[in-house]
Amino acid sequence: MNKFATLIGASLLTLPAIAAEPWGNADPKAGKALHDNQCVACHVRLYGGDGSKMYTRDGHLLSTKLDILQRVATCNAQTRAGWFPEDEADVAAYLNQQFYHFKD
């Protein structure tokens, strides 16, 4: 029972880290490559130019890192990009680094 309590306690200590970084140790550089390959053409079609208005337009609905991750997962499903959750996390990390700059 004592080992079980220690395991549960250790697991609870990681919750703040998960909340702070919903995508863990994602790689924004890999995310940029996926984004450029899969996302840009659709965003250009929808918004023109280089497609980045998708992220910078007034009234965008994303306000947290978790919102970014959920949006990327939704786009992945809608476009059938075939990304794994790790790929989604890489793209979300890239988008936050490049456009959103959310701290938490």
Secondary structure, DSSP 8 states (H G I E B T S, - for coil): -HHHHHHHHHHHHTHHHHHH-TT-S--HHHHHHHHHHHTHHHHHHHH-TTSTHHHHSTT----SHHHHHHHHHHHHHHHT----HHHHHHHHHHHIIIII----
